Amino acid sequence: MNEKMKEDPVKLHKDANTLYEVGKYKEAEEKFLQAADLYKKVNNFFDSTSMLFKAGECAYTLKDYDKAVEQFLKSAELSFNKGFDRFGVSALEYARDCYGALKNKKKVKELEKKIKEVKKKLEASF
């Protein structure tokens, strides 16, 4: 594979989606993470947050909740930093579900509080 193909986030994005659709979640997760990094390098933050989210979904599907939490929290952090608050809330909700699966009640409570705060802020902005 030549360097140009490896550095194309759109191609990685499409390849990752294809792998995801056929149930190859581990491979898809790796490509989503690569695409997220490349999108971030070219300041395409929305697609970067989206790719982190999709990588989290892959890990979640594989029941690798620790890894899924990490991806969802990265997606949420970047989302909030760039003003994609609604997307950030979705990522936090998924992270909360991961902590639930890990039976980490303290983290579940922390995230529920944060989700509530963000939703309140969003409603106030209308």
Phi and psi in degrees as a GROMACS rama.xvg file:
@    title "Ramachandran Plot"
@    xaxis  label "Phi"
@    yaxis  label "Psi"
@TYPE xy
-80.6877  164.114  ASN-2
-60.8855  -38.1469  GLU-3
-59.8533  -45.3003  LYS-4
-64.6605  -38.5776  MET-5
-66.7731  -27.5901  LYS-6
-96.3643  11.9346  GLU-7
-97.2339  104.398  ASP-8
-64.1387  -31.8051  PRO-9
-67.0483  -41.8062  VAL-10
-65.2005  -44.8892  LYS-11
-59.3631  -42.7246  LEU-12
-57.0964  -50.142  HIS-13
-64.6044  -43.6636  LYS-14
-60.9547  -42.0423  ASP-15
-63.2156  -43.4659  ALA-16
-60.3144  -41.9465  ASN-17
-62.5305  -47.0055  THR-18
-60.0029  -41.4354  LEU-19
-61.0461  -45.3294  TYR-20
-63.6054  -30.6844  GLU-21
-94.3833  8.54179  VAL-22
84.3675  13.0385  GLY-23
-92.9868  73.5432  LYS-24
-68.6801  -36.5951  TYR-25
-63.2477  -49.101  LYS-26
-64.116  -41.182  GLU-27
-62.1815  -43.4857  ALA-28
-57.1078  -45.5539  GLU-29
-61.0735  -43.8274  GLU-30
-68.7768  -38.8149  LYS-31
-59.9441  -41.7396  PHE-32
-66.3328  -40.7493  LEU-33
-61.8564  -45.5745  GLN-34
-62.3523  -40.7382  ALA-35
-58.6443  -44.5949  ALA-36
-62.9617  -44.9724  ASP-37
-66.0753  -42.4718  LEU-38
-60.329  -41.1569  TYR-39
-63.5722  -39.4507  LYS-40
-60.8875  -31.3063  LYS-41
-100.511  18.4943  VAL-42
61.7861  27.7763  ASN-43
-95.906  79.3262  ASN-44
-72.2317  -31.7433  PHE-45
-63.9524  -48.7859  PHE-46
-66.8163  -31.6186  ASP-47
-62.8937  -45.8339  SER-48
-64.2019  -38.4258  THR-49
-63.0605  -41.5353  SER-50
-68.32  -38.8142  MET-51
-61.9019  -40.6983  LEU-52
-61.7879  -46.8959  PHE-53
-64.4605  -37.0062  LYS-54
-62.99  -39.2846  ALA-55
-62.2698  -41.1259  GLY-56
-62.0882  -39.0586  GLU-57
-62.0386  -49.6236  CYS-58
-61.6175  -39.6685  ALA-59
-61.6311  -45.3638  TYR-60
-61.3461  -35.4713  THR-61
-82.0088  2.75496  LEU-62
61.7776  26.1309  LYS-63
-94.4493  74.8638  ASP-64
-66.4338  -32.807  TYR-65
-61.6826  -46.3703  ASP-66
-67.3905  -40.1244  LYS-67
-60.9712  -45.2069  ALA-68
-56.0556  -46.3852  VAL-69
-57.5154  -46.7911  GLU-70
-66.8632  -44.2923  GLN-71
-64.072  -39.3931  PHE-72
-68.3891  -37.2193  LEU-73
-63.4806  -42.946  LYS-74
-62.1568  -44.6922  SER-75
-62.9453  -45.6804  ALA-76
-60.4855  -48.0481  GLU-77
-64.7715  -39.4515  LEU-78
-58.8967  -49.4671  SER-79
-66.0838  -37.6252  PHE-80
-63.9756  -29.3396  ASN-81
-105.783  3.362  LYS-82
87.4094  14.6233  GLY-83
-94.6779  61.2466  PHE-84
-61.7704  -41.4139  ASP-85
-62.4069  -40.427  ARG-86
-64.7892  -40.094  PHE-87
-60.4827  -40.0706  GLY-88
-61.7789  -43.9735  VAL-89
-59.3286  -42.6591  SER-90
-63.8747  -41.058  ALA-91
-64.3764  -38.5879  LEU-92
-63.5173  -41.3093  GLU-93
-64.5077  -43.1427  TYR-94
-60.0263  -41.437  ALA-95
-59.7515  -43.1765  ARG-96
-63.361  -35.5609  ASP-97
-64.439  -46.0194  CYS-98
-61.6321  -34.8409  TYR-99
-61.7803  -44.7907  GLY-100
-64.1593  -30.6136  ALA-101
-85.0459  0.318713  LEU-102
58.8901  36.8617  LYS-103
-101.083  84.4652  ASN-104
-63.1419  -34.8508  LYS-105
-60.8443  -48.0857  LYS-106
-66.924  -36.3206  LYS-107
-59.7698  -47.1525  VAL-108
-61.8137  -44.5717  LYS-109
-57.1662  -47.4306  GLU-110
-69.5441  -37.2396  LEU-111
-60.4819  -39.7087  GLU-112
-63.4747  -46.8518  LYS-113
-63.8773  -42.868  LYS-114
-59.647  -44.9284  ILE-115
-60.0173  -44.8076  LYS-116
-60.7715  -46.343  GLU-117
-65.4174  -43.3404  VAL-118
-62.1792  -39.3815  LYS-119
-62.3799  -44.6789  LYS-120
-61.2542  -41.8433  LYS-121
-65.1025  -42.8429  LEU-122
-64.3445  -35.2313  GLU-123
-69.1389  -23.2783  ALA-124
-81.8141  -2.20456  SER-125
